């Protein structure tokens, strides 16, 4: 029989390789895994640091969790972890990611970790050497690693869909213009144009919009049975937790209720629902133009969770599921300059810190706190690197910023995204204070004060440009 020439054999091998690659590519299918790990403080007391006056607590009303969603399709891999915690600083996060990478073989850049910013939970960072604080930091870090590794271990064939529904009745912009001549001085003795959480009888109009969208990423197994849900809502914690109790706030209550919305009266025990915090730096749950009836303890938390769980259910009604979506993640470390106080402000801050309690009564409210913050910025580094991420799950884009992000930034990213579904998770991969857009800096107010906002005033523009570039890279994935 006539033997094919060497060139023909090479051509045949190329065709066979291409055919095999095409078959492998066609067979690449989505896998998903979820996990929830209890990270409630194992020892007491722990300190709640969500206000200017930290408070110790010795019990929990409801548990804190680290909840993870792992997704893999071929070489595309990502784990999204949301933690019921005040915040997690970048240094701590980097250590947690390194430990999870060592345990799983995945890359640290494939992990997104965010805090919900519940004010009724401790932070996972800090340098307090009190035994209970040390124990909690260790317990939380280990729990987050366990959530990531368990979600990866739980990977199984799956399909994913995306949707959203609006819930506008529980979100309010907290930055307001006041009646002329009614603005009190800020901690630096200056007069702002807007005020956070103002007296109702002095308000004129809000200084920004809201984002009412409850976005969902819905996960089913290969047979169409519900596995889990990742949701996103641009609302600060609800708070008003009595008795200095630890609580996961509405994020935890949503996680409890959502399985019943999505999976029915008897949801599977392995169903995990996750509520992430969207761009809520200037959004809270206070209706400044109206007044709701008094609430029982935790009632308002439950109401917000109920409404967002209902919206999540609505969002899943018409979802079309995909068993072979493109999965990808991009991460960049961006250098941002820190804002620095003027020589005059440094001198004034040093004076304030030396004042007696009687003398401080003549200074603006919070003057001593912001004097200390100004001096820390003066003595600190000139710049820092912040980690930002962009994730693609089929037609869904998820962005991550390590700030409390004002809502306009998130709305802008949604509008300019090349994907039909986009949301942003804040306080992800670190915690660097508030992030206002430049024009909100011009208005002043709490979210823009030196010390509340620490990075250069055009930081949001720089980060938005980078995120949009990363989305274009992900759009090219097949």
N, C-alpha and C positions, 0 to 999 in steps of 0.2 A: 504494500500500500504506500502511496506517495506521502512522504513526511512533510508537514508544513514547514515553511521557511522559518528562520530564527525571528525575523521581523513579524511574521504572522503569529508566532507563539507569544511574543511580547505583547502584540496587540490584543490577543485573546486574554492574556493575564490581566491587562489593564481593564478590559471589559468586565471580566469576572470580579475584579476588585471593586470597580465602580458599582456593579450590580449588588455586591455584598454590602457595600457602604450604604447604598440606597435602601436596601432591605432593613439594615440596622437602624437607619434614620427613621424609616417608616414605623419600625417597631418600638422606637423610643416612646415611652408612655409616662404620664405623670404619676408620681408617687407622693403621698402626703402622710404626715404623721403629726400627732398632737400630744401634748402633755401638760399637766398642771401639777405644780409642786407647792406644798404649803411652806411658807417662809415666816409664819407668825413668830414673833420674838420668843425664844426658848427660855429666856431669863428676864427678870424685871428688877428695877425700873429701867425703862428706856426713855429717851428724850424726843419729844416732837418739836421740830425746829422750823415749822412752817409760818412762824410769826416773829416779830421783833422781840417777843418774850417767850423763849423756849419753855416747854412744860414737860415735867416728868409724868409718866403713866405706868400703871402696874397691871393693866388688864386689857383684853381685847373684846370688842363687841362681836366682831366677825373676823374670819381668818384673812391673812394676806397670802397671795400666791404669786408665783412666777409661772406664766403660761406661754407655751411655745408652739409655733406652727412651722414645721419643716416641709419643704417642697423640693422635689428633684425630678428632672426630666433630662436624661442623658447627662451631659456635662454641666447643665444648669442646676445650681443648687443655692438654696437660701433658707435661713432660719430666722423667723421674726419672733422676738420674745418681748412680752409686755409684763412689767412687774408692778405690783401694788406697793408703791414706795414713793417717798417724796421726790427723790432724784437719785441718780447714780453718776458720780463724777467720771470724767474720761479716764483717769488713771486706774480707777477701780474697774471700769468696764474693760479696759485693755487687758488687765490681768484675768478677768473672768473669761474673755474671749480666748486668750492664750490657753487657759486650762481646758476649755471646751474643745479647742482645736486639737490639743494633744490627745484628748480622750476619744475623738471621733475621726481624726484624719482630715476633717474639713478645714478650710482656711478661715482665719479670724475675720477676713474681709467678707465672708459669706454670712456673718451674723449681724443682725440688727437687734439691739437691746435698748428698750426705753422704759422710763418710769411714768406712771400715771399722774404723778404730782398730787396724790391724795395728801392733804395736810394732816391727816390723822394717822400717819405712819412715819417711822424714822427714815433717815437716809441710809444708804449703804456705804457711804464714805465717811470722811472726817477722821480725826486723830484722837478722839476721846479714849482714855484708857480705863474708864469705868468698866468693871467686868461684864455687866449686862450689854453695854454698847459693843464691846469687843466680840462678845458671843453672838450678837445679832449680825454684825458685819460678816463674820465667818459663816454663820448659818444662812444668811441671804445669798452670799456668793456661791456657796456650795449648792444651794437650792436652784439658783439660776443655771449653773452648770448641769445639774441633774435634769432640769426641764429641757435644756437643749439636747443633751445626749439621749434622753428618753424619747423625745419627739423623733429624732433620727432613727432610733431603734424601732419605732412604731411605723416606719414608712411602709405603705402598702399601695397597691394600684388605686388610683383615685381620679376624680374629675373635679373641675373648679368652674365657678361662675361668679359673675359680678353684677351688682345692682346698687340702687340707692333709693331712699325716700326721705322727704323733708319732715323735720320735727322742729318748727320754729318757735313753739310756745315756751320752750325752756332755755332759750339763749338770748342774752341781752348784752349789748355793748356797754361797758362800764365807764368809758371815758366820755365826759360831758362838757359842753360849753355851759357856763353859768351866766346868770344875769349880770349886767354890767356893774362893776365895782364890788362884787361879792366874792371874788376869788381870794382865798387866804394865801399868804406867802408859803412857798415851798421850803424844804429844810435848808436851802442855801440863801433864804431871804429874798428870793426872786418871785415874781408873779407870773404864773403859767397862764396859758390860754384855755386849758381844759383841766378837769379834775377827775380822778378816779373815785368811784363810789361817792357821789356828791349828796348833799342834803336834797331831798325831793322837792322842797319848796323853792329851791334856787335854780333848778335845771332849765335849760332852754332847748337844746337838742343834742343827740349823741354825736361824737366826733368820728364815728366809724361805723361800718356795717356789721352784719352777723353772717355766719354760714350755717344754715339750718340742716345741711345734708347729713344724713346717717348713711355712710358708705359701708358696703359689706363685700367681703370675699367669702363665698360659701363653698364648703368642701364636702363632697360625698365620696363614698367608696365606689369601686368599679360597678357595683350592682345598683347604685343610685340611693343608697342608704346614707342619711346624714352622719358626717364625722365631726364637723366643727365649723366655726364661723369666726372670722376676724372682722370687727366693726371699727368705725372711726367716727368721732363726733367732736366738733370744735366747741367744747365747753370745759371750763375750769372745774375743779372739784366742787361739790355742793356744800359740804361742810356742816356746821352747826351740830357737830357730834358732841353729845353731853358727857360730862364726867371724865373728860380727858381719856377717853377710850380709844384704843387702836381700832381703825376701821379702813376697809378698802374703798369706802365711799361708793358712789354709784357704779363705778367700774366693776367692783366685786359683785354688787347686786345684779347688774346686767348679766354677768357671767353665770349667776345662779338661775336667772329667769329665762335667758335666751334659749337654752336647750329645749324647754317646753314649747316655746314659740315655733322653733324650727323642726323639732323631731316629735312633737306631740306629747300626750299625757305621760308616756313612759319612755323618755329619751334613753338611749343606750348609755351605760355607765362610762364609756370612753369618749363621749361627746364633750368637746371643750369649746366654750365660747370665750372670746377675747374682746375687750373694749379698749381701744387705744385712744390717746388724747390727740386731737387734731390741733389746728392753729387757734389756740384759745387764750393767747396772752392778754387780750383785752376783752374777753368774753366771760361773763359769769351768769349766775342763776337768779339775779336780783332784778325784779321788775320795778324800775325807777318811776314809771309813769302810773302804775297801778299798785294795788296792795292785795296780796293773797291772804286767805284766812290763816290763822295760827296753825302750826303744824305740831304733831306729836314728835318725840325724838325719832329720828331716822325716817320719818314719813316722807319728807321731801326727797331724800336720797332714793327711796323706793319709787316715788312717783317719776322721777327722771329716768330711773332704770326701766320702769314699766313702759314709759312712752318710747324710749329708744329701742327696747326689745320689740314693741309693736311695730315700730318703723322698720326694724331689721326684718321682721316677718313679711311686711309688705314688700320690702326690697327684693326678697327671694321669690316672690310669686311668679314672675315671668322670666326668671333667669334661664339662659341657655348655657348648658354645661359643656366644657371642653376637656377631653381626656389627653390632649397632646399640645398643651400651650408652651410657647417659648418661655423659658425661665432664665433670668439673668440679673446680676447685681453689679453695680459700679460704685466704687468708693473713691473719694478724693480727700486729701488733707489740705486744707486751705489756711494759709497764714493770714491772720487778721491782727491789726494793731489795736492795742488797748488805749482807751481814752485816758488822758492824764489831766489832773487838776492844775490850774494855773498857780503860779507862785503866791498870788494873793489868797486863793482858796486854801492852799496849804497852810499859810500863816493863820488864817481865820479858823481853820479846822483844829490846829494845835491849841489855839486859845480856848475853843469850845470844850475840848477834852480836859482842860484844866479847870473848868468852871465848877462852882459848887452847885448843889441841887437848887438852891434859891436863885442863883444867877441863871440857871438853865430855864427857869420858868419864864424868863423874858425872851428866850430864843424861840424860833419857829418849832412846831411839833416835829419830832424825829431828827432835830438838828444834830444831837450827839451821835446818833447811829450813822448818819451820812458823813459826819466829820471823820469818823473812824474808817468808813469805806473809802473816802477820798484819800486818806493817808495810806491805806493799804494799796490803792492803785498807784499812788506816787512812788511807793517803795517796791512795787512789784515789777515783773518783766514788761518790756515794751510791746511784746507781741506773743501770740500763741497759735498753735495749729489746731483747727477744729475739724472733726470728721463729719462729712456729709455723705449720704448714700442715695442712690436711685435704684429701684427694683422694678423689674418687669415680670408679671405673671400673665402671659397672654395679652389681653387687651387692657389689663389693669396696671397702672403705674403707682408705686408707693415711694414717697420721698421722705427722707429723714434729716432733721435738723436738731442740733444740740442746744436749743434755746427754748424759752417760752416765746412763741412766735405770734405776733399780732395777726389778726385774722385776714387783713388785706393781703398779706404775703401769700397765705394759702389760697385765697381766691384768685390771685394773679397767676399762681402756678397752675391751678386747675384750668384757667382760661387759656393759657399759652401752651399747655401740654400737648404733645402730638398723639396722646392716647385718649380713647373715649372715656376712660375711667381713671381718675387720679385723686389721691388724697395724700396729705402730709402728716407724719407722726412727729410730734415735738418732743423735746427732752430725750432725744434718742442719741446714743453714743456719747453722752456727756451732758454737762449742765453749765452753760456760760452766761446765765442771766437772761434778760429780756432782749428780744430782737424786733424793734420797730422799723417801719420803712422811713426813709429820710423825711418825708413831709410831716410825719407824726412827731419827729424830733422837734420840728419847728413849733409845734403846739405845746411842748413840755408835758408835764404830768408824770405821775409815778413811774410809768413804764419806761420813760426816757431819762430819768434822773441819773446823774453820774453815780455809779455804784449799784443801781438796779440794772441799768444797761452799762456794760463794760467795754464793748468793742466799738470800733470806729463807726461813725454815723451812716456810712454808705455800705455797711456790711451786708445788709439784706440784698442790695443790688448785686454785689459780688457773688453771693451764695446762690441767688436765683439764676444768674447767668450760667454758673457752673452746673447747677441741677438741670437746666434745660439742655445744655450740651450733653450731659450724661443720658438724658432721655432720648436724644437723637441717636446716640450710640446704641442704646437698647432697642430702639425702633428698627434698626438694621438687622437685628437677630432674626434668624429663620427657625 
